[in-house]
């Protein structure tokens, strides 16, 4: 069970950012053509994120506050929920809209480099924070992959990039050895950043679809390599040929 002060603090943070998300989405309705369908999708996505946050808060103990790092991660998660709303609206995304996505996505990526530092500096590091950060990145990658596909910069195969983390989690249900924890890895951090950068560049209007496809193919191969390395490591560990380490399943993607 999560400490009551932590639940209260996290609840206020979730409510505050949920209200901010709603205000931003409403402001975008006349400016970007976002309709009630998109607004509802964004809020539903955020509600799902909030429910998962509250369900996992027990791993943030013994901290009694949500912490600055988790607030930064929550901001990135709310931004991704807004991307879900844009996707759900189904409107065409022109050059100006694509530039907005590139710039705002780059800002979200920059925030990704802050939350880990903030957690260590503030003393609020926890398994919950690491997992929240990783899952927020995975959802961000999935939303970007869908946007790349929606804008015609790559075929439907690009969605595999966004779904790979979830495919791996599903595989861990079938083969428990793949659900074992792994130690932190600079390779995973680099791959995560590289994949996000590739998709943001692919969304930029000057990038032609043929170049976007090649860029995303490179990102997909890089991601497949990262997951393959971690899968092999976990398989060797299950056989007793590799040491166990780590606290959370972070295969393939790690912020």
N, C-alpha and C positions, 0 to 999 in steps of 0.2 A: 504494500500500500504506500502511496505517496504521502509525504508529510502535508498536513493541512495548509501551513503557510505557503508551501510550494505550489499546491493546487490553486490557491487563491491568487498568487502572483502570476502563475502561468495563465490562469483563466482571464485575468485582466489584460495581459499582453495579447492573448488570442482575440479577445473581444475588441480591443483597441485597433489592432491591425485589420481585423475583419471589417470594422467600420470604415477604416481608411481605404481598404480595397473597394468597398461598395461606393464610396464617394468618387474614387478615381474612375471606376467603371461607369458610373452615371455621367461623369464629366466627359467621358469618351463617346457617349451615345450620340450627341450631335456632331462631335468633331471627327469621329472615325466611323460613324455609321453602326456602332455597336448597338444591338437591340436588346429587348428584354430576354430573348433566348440566350444570348451570350452572357448577359449579366447573371442570369440564373445559373448557367453552367459554371461561371467563375466562382460564384458563392457556394455552390454545391461542392466543387472541387476543394475550396478552402475549408468547408465544413468537414470534409473527409480528412484533410490534413490535420485539422484541429483535434478531431476524434482520435487519430493515431498518436498525436502528441500527448494528449491526456492519458491514453492507455499505456504509453511507454515511460511516463514520468518517474515511475518507481526506480528506474535505472539511473536517475539523476541524483538519487540520495548519496550522501547525507546532506546535500545542499538544500536549503530552504527557500532559495530564490531561483528564478528562471535563468538569470545571468545575461550579461551583454552579448556573449557569443550566440546564444540560442535566439536572442532577439534579432540578430543579424541574419541568422539562418531562416528564421520565420519570415523576415522581409523577403528573402529570395524565394521562399516557398509561396508567399502571397503573389509575387510577380509571376511565378509559374502558373498559379491558378488563373491569373488574368490572361495568360497566353491560352489556357484551356478555353476560356470564354471567347476569345478571338477565333479560335479554331472552330468552336461549336457554332458560331454565328454563320460561318460558311461564306462570308463575303470575299470577293477578290481582293488581293493585297497588291496594291500598286507600288511603284518605285518609292514614293514618299513613305508609305507604310513600312516598306522593307527597310528603309534607312532607320526609321524609328525603332524597329525590332533589333537591328544590328547595334545601334548605340545603346539602347536600354539593356540588351543582352550582354554587351560588353561591361556595362556598369554592374550587372548582376554577377558576372564572372569576377570582377574586381572585388566585390564584397565577399566572394568565396575565399579569397586569400586573407580575409580579415578575421573571420570567426574563430579559426583555430588559434591564431595569435591572441585574440581577445580572451579565449577560454583559458589559455595558459597564463596570461598576464593577470587576469582577474581571480584566478584560483577556482574557477567554476568548471574545469574540465571534468567530463564524466563519460561513461559508456553511452548514456542517452544522447549527449551532445554529438559524439562521434557518429552514432547511427543516424541521428536526425540530419546531420550534415550530408552524409553519404546518400541517404534516400532522397533528400531534396535535390541533390545533383542528378541522381538517376531520373527523377521526374522531369527535371529541366532538360536533360538530354532527350528524353522521349518527346517532350513538347517541341523542341527545336527540330527534331527529325520530322515530326508531322508538319511543321511549317515549311521545311525545305521541300517536302513532297507537295504540299498545297500550292506552293509558288512555282512548281514545275521545274525546280532546279535539279531534281533527281527523281528516279522512279520509285515505285512503292517499296523496293528492296531497302531503301534508306531507313525505313521504319525498323528494320532489324537492329540498327544501331541503338535506337531508343529502347527496343524491347529486350536487348541482350541481357541486361541485369536481371530482368524478371524471368527470362528463360532459365538463367542460371539458378535463381531461387527455386523455380519449379523443379529443376533437375535435382536440386538438393532434397526435395521431398521424396523423389524416387530413389536417389542414391545418397543416403545420409552422410557419406564421407565428404560430399561436396558442400555440406552445410557447416562443416567444421570451421573454427575461427582461423584467421591468418594474421600475421604480424603486419604493421604498417609498412608501406612500400613507396619509395620515391618513384618507381616505375608506374605504379597505379596513379599517383598524383599527376605525373606528366602525361599519361595517356588520357586521363579525364579532362585536363585542361586542353590538350591537343584536339580531342574530339569536339569539344565545345567551340574552340576557335575555328576549326574546319567548317562547322555548320554555320557559324556566324558569317564567315567569309563567303560561304556559298549563298547566303541570303542577300549579300550586298548587290544592288542593282547592276553595277558594272560587270559582275561575273556572269558570263554566259552559261546556259544550262550544260553545255558539254564540259566546261571547266568545273562546274559545280558537281557533276557526276563523278569526274575523276578525283576531285578533292574528297568527296564523301566516300568513294571506294577506298581511298587511302586510309581514311579514318576508320572505316569498317574493318579493314585488314589489321590495323593497329590495335583496335579493340579486341578482335578475335585472338590476336597474339597474346594480349594481356590475360584474357580469360583462359586461354590454353595453358599458359605458364602456371597460373594458379590452380587449374584443374589437375595438372600433372603433379604439382607439389602436394595437393591434398590426396591424390591417389597413392603417391609414394609414402606419405605419412600413414595412410590407412594400412599399408603393408608393413609399416614399421621401418621404412628406409629413410625417413626424414623426421626431424624434431618437430614437436608441436610448439606453437607460439601464438600469441595474439589474444584478443578479447572479443572481437566481433567479426562476423563474416563480411569481409570487404573485398571479395574477389572481383577482379576486372576493373571496377571503378572505385576510386577512392579520392575524395576531395583533398 
